[in-house]
Amino acid sequence: MSLDQIIQAAIAVVSAILGFIMRELWTAVQKLRADLSELQSTIPTLYVQKEDYKSDINRVHDFLDKIYDKLDRKIDK
């Protein structure tokens, strides 16, 4: 084997390794994109909606107001 053939074989091996790594990276990026799009569609269902939170907090405030009124009447007696 001549020096030229050894260099060409080394270049071929390095190119094959780099090609494999690039393909794996491309596959990983595609999977991340798919996961991100799925996450974007499921995030709104995982957390409390603003309207639901407001209505629940209003119910708690109403309940606390009733308790406060009862306590006021007890103190007045």
C-alpha positions in Angstrom: 0.0 0.0 0.0 1.3 3.4 -0.9 1.1 6.5 1.2 -1.7 7.9 -1.0 -3.9 4.8 -0.4 -3.3 5.0 3.3 -4.3 8.7 3.4 -7.4 8.1 1.2 -8.4 5.2 3.5 -8.0 7.4 6.6 -10.0 10.1 5.0 -12.7 7.6 4.1 -12.9 6.3 7.7 -13.0 9.8 9.2 -15.7 10.8 6.7 -17.7 7.7 7.5 -17.5 8.5 11.3 -18.4 12.1 10.8 -21.3 11.1 8.5 -22.6 8.7 11.2 -22.3 11.4 13.9 -24.1 14.0 11.7 -26.9 11.5 10.9 -27.4 10.8 14.6 -27.4 14.5 15.4 -29.9 15.2 12.7 -32.2 12.4 14.0 -31.9 13.8 17.6 -32.8 17.3 16.4 -35.8 16.0 14.5 -37.0 14.1 17.6 -36.5 17.2 19.8 -38.6 19.2 17.3 -41.4 16.7 17.5 -41.2 16.6 21.3 -41.3 20.4 21.5 -44.4 20.6 19.3 -46.1 18.0 21.4 -45.2 19.9 24.5 -46.5 23.1 23.1 -49.9 21.5 22.5 -50.1 19.9 25.9 -48.9 22.8 28.1 -52.2 24.6 28.2 -53.9 21.6 29.6 -51.4 20.9 32.3 -51.8 24.2 34.1 -54.8 26.0 35.6 -56.5 28.3 33.2 -56.6 31.9 34.2 -60.4 32.0 34.2 -60.7 28.9 36.4 -58.2 30.3 38.8 -60.1 33.6 39.1 -63.4 31.9 39.7 -61.9 29.6 42.4 -60.3 32.5 44.1 -63.5 34.4 44.1 -65.3 31.5 45.7 -62.6 31.4 48.4 -62.9 35.1 49.0 -66.7 34.8 49.3 -66.3 32.0 51.8 -63.8 34.0 53.8 -66.1 37.0 53.8 -68.9 34.9 55.2 -66.6 33.6 58.0 -65.5 37.1 58.8 -69.1 38.3 59.0 -70.0 35.5 61.4 -67.0 36.3 63.5 -68.0 40.0 63.6 -71.5 39.0 64.8 -70.0 36.8 67.5 -67.8 39.6 68.7 -70.7 42.1 68.8 -72.7 39.8 71.1 
